[in-house]
Amino acid sequence: MQQKKYFILLPPFVIFGLILLFTLPKQHLTYVFVAPIIFWIVYYSWIVVEKKRT
């Protein structure tokens, strides 16, 4: 049920990305891409850990 994990993780990371987008100065806007990268790392790590557990 990976879709459930996806929708559990998505809202906090979207909010985090938007906060970064609107609060970071222009010279640091590339750091906004950190949010999706961390999202995918957490998502796939969660799937791997769950598969190892079963």
C-alpha positions as CSV (number, residue, x, y, z in Angstrom):
1,M,0.0,0.0,0.0
2,Q,2.6,2.5,-1.1
3,Q,0.0,5.0,-2.2
4,K,-1.0,5.5,1.4
5,K,2.6,6.3,2.4
6,Y,2.9,8.7,-0.5
7,F,-0.1,10.7,0.6
8,I,1.0,10.7,4.3
9,L,4.4,12.1,3.4
10,L,3.4,14.5,0.7
11,P,1.5,17.3,2.6
12,P,4.3,18.1,5.1
13,F,7.0,18.1,2.4
14,V,4.9,20.4,0.1
15,I,4.4,22.8,3.0
16,F,8.1,22.6,3.8
17,G,9.0,23.3,0.2
18,L,6.6,26.3,0.0
19,I,8.0,27.7,3.2
20,L,11.5,27.5,1.8
21,L,10.3,29.0,-1.5
22,F,8.9,32.1,0.1
23,T,11.4,32.6,2.9
24,L,14.8,32.0,1.3
25,P,16.6,34.8,-0.3
26,K,17.0,34.7,-4.1
27,Q,20.6,33.6,-4.1
28,H,19.6,30.5,-2.1
29,L,16.4,29.4,-4.0
30,T,18.1,26.3,-5.3
31,Y,17.8,24.9,-1.7
32,V,14.1,24.5,-2.5
33,F,15.0,21.3,-4.4
34,V,16.1,19.8,-1.1
35,A,12.5,19.2,-0.1
36,P,11.6,16.8,-2.9
37,I,14.9,15.0,-2.7
38,I,14.4,14.4,1.0
39,F,10.8,13.4,0.3
40,W,11.8,10.6,-2.1
41,I,14.6,9.4,0.2
42,V,12.2,9.1,3.1
43,Y,9.5,7.5,0.9
44,Y,11.7,4.8,-0.6
45,S,13.5,4.2,2.8
46,W,10.1,3.6,4.4
47,I,9.2,1.1,1.6
48,V,12.5,-0.8,2.0
49,V,12.2,-1.0,5.8
50,E,8.7,-2.3,5.5
51,K,9.7,-4.9,3.0
52,K,12.5,-6.1,5.2
53,R,10.1,-6.3,8.2
54,T,7.7,-8.6,6.4
